């Protein structure tokens, strides 16, 4: 995330927003900047790709289903818009640790032996690591002690549209994104690869909410009746 922060500082924050006397590496300035960048980025990704998916991919005949709620698209959007700033708070704390050098993110491919091979292997490792952890986090969120409080709000949308992709309880949304942020603190990962994967993950999250991707959830929740 420091790549994005450096660009934002150079072209926007330093010349137009912050006083010249406020150092770019000040932790409070970095926190504010990351909050702005994260929220603007999240909203832009959400509205751009969810809108594309809704108009060009989503099967609109699903909206005739009896379980499709009144004003559902508007409600999905409002739920997402209200949740994302709260999800961003703990997310930014992890981004801040990355920016201040506490992660294992690196700049140069040549920093490690077999650099390009290691880079390609890290993509596969990232996908395996995050998918495995998300499975267990998601399964845990279906436990009876957590389901109604945290995860059930996302399953209000029995016939979801792409706009439901980020309509989570804030803690639920953060927990399911946590593996993506944990990985670069455990394993080396190129900064550009990390940024690219972070964007792709958000697009993927939108793409699986096409009305069919969540059908298997009933195996877990059964409207909460079969939750563990």
N, C-alpha and C positions, 0 to 999 in steps of 0.2 A: 504493500500500500504506500510505501515511501516514494515509489515512482510517481504515483498519481499526486501525492502531496507535493512533491518537488515541482511538478508541472503547474499545479494550481497556485503554488506560492510564486513561481516565476511570472506567470501570465495574469494572475488575478489578485491573490491576497496581498502580496508585497506592494505592487504598484498602486492598488486601488482601495484596499480595505484597511489594512493594519498600519499603524504609525511606523515610520522608518526605524524608530528606536527600539521596536519590539523584535528581539532576535527570532529567527525562523525556527531555531531548535528549542525554544522555550516550551516546556511541557504543557502549559495552559493554552498557549496559542495552538500547539499541535492538536490538543484535545478538541478545541472549538472547530478547527479546520477539518479534522476527521469527521466530526459530527455532521458538518455541512456537506462534505463530500459523500459520506456514506448515505445520508438521507436523499440527497439529490440523485445520486447514482441509483439507489434502490427504486425510487419513484420513476425515474426515466426508464429503467429496464422493465419494471412492472408494467407501466402503461404502454410502452412501445410494443413489447413482445406479446403481452396479453391481448392487446387490441388486434395485432396481426393474427394471432392464433384464433381469436374469437370470430373474426370476419372471414378468414381464409381456410381455417382448418376445422373449427368446431362444427359439429353437426347440429344445426339449429332446430331440427325436428325433435331433439331431446327436450326442448323447452315446452313441448306439449305434454310431457309426462306428468301424471297427476302429483308426483312428489316434487315437481319443480315449484319453488316457492314464489309467492307474489312479490314483485319488485326485486327478484333475487339478484340480478346483476348489480343493481344499485347497492343492495345490501352487502354483497361480496366486496365491492369496491370500497365502500365506507368502512367496512371491517378491516380491510387491508390497510387503508390510509391511516386509520387510527392506531393500528398495531405496529406498523413499521418503525415509527420513531422510538417506541419502547424497546423493540427488538434491537435497535441500533445502539442503545446505551451499553449493554455488556459487550456487544460486538466491537464497538469502538475501543473499549478497554484492551481488547486483544490486539486490535490494529495498532494501538499506541505502543504496546510492548514490542511489536514487530518493528515499528518505525524507530524505536530507541535501541534496537539491536539485540533483543533478547531471544529472537527466533533463530532458526537455522537456514533462513532464506539467504541466497547468495546471488551475486550479479553475473559473474563470468563462468561460462561453460568450462573453460580451461582450468578452473580452480581445483578440479578433482581428476584423478586418473580416469581414462575412458569417459571423458566428460559428456559427449553426446549420447553414448550408450546409457550412462547414468541418468541423463535427463529424460530419455525415453522410458527407462525403467521406472523413474519416479512418477510418471503419469499413470502407469499401470498400478503401481503401489498405492498412489493416492486414491484411485478409483476403488481398489479392493478395500483399503483401510476405511475409507469413509462409508462405503456401502455396507460393510459389515457392522460398523458402529451404529449407523443410522437404523439398521434393522433392529438391533437390540434396544436402542433408545425408543424407537417407535413401539416395539413390543411392550416395553416397560410402561409407556404412556397409556397403554390399553389395560393396565392393571386397575382393578376396581378402586384403589385408593387415589389414583391419579386421573382416571379417564374422565369422570364427570367434571372435575375441577379444571383440568388443563386441555385435554384433547377433544372432548365432545364438541366444543364450539366449532371446530373445524369440520365435524361431520354433520353439522346442521344441513350442509349442502349435499343432499342425497344424489342429486344430479348436477354436479358442479360444472361451472364454466371455467375458462382459463383465469378469470378474475378472482376465483376462489383460491388460487395458488398460494397467496400470501395472507389469506384470511385465517390467521391463527391467534390463539391466546399468545401474548408476547413471550411468555416463558416457554411455551410449547415451540414456538417458532425459533427461538434462540437455541433450545436444546437440540432440535433437529438439524441446526446448522453448525453446532459445536464441533463435530468431527472434522469439518473442513478447516476450522481454525486451529484445531489441536495439531493436525498433521505437521505443519512447518515448525512446530516447537519440538517435535520428536525426530523428524527425518529431514535431511537436506532437500531443498526444493528451490528451483530457479524462480526469481521474483516475477518474471514475465509469465512463466508457466502458471504460477500460483494465481496471478491476476486473471489470466485467461480461463483457468479452471473455475475460478470464483464466478465469473460472468456466465460461463457455460452451465454451471450448476443452477443459477437463477433461471436461465432459459429452460433448462430441463424441468425444473419445478413447475414452470408454467405449462410445459408441453404435456405433462402427465395428468393435468386436470382438464381433460377433454371430454369428460362425461363417462369414459370407460375405465380410466386409470384407477379410479377409486372403488370400483365395484368389489374388488377382493377384500376391501376393508371390512365388509360384512362378516367375513370369516373371523375377524378379530373382535369387532365390537357388537354386532347384532343389536344395534341400538343401545349398547351398553349391557344387554342382558347376558351376553356371553363373555363379557370382559372378565379377565382373570380376577 
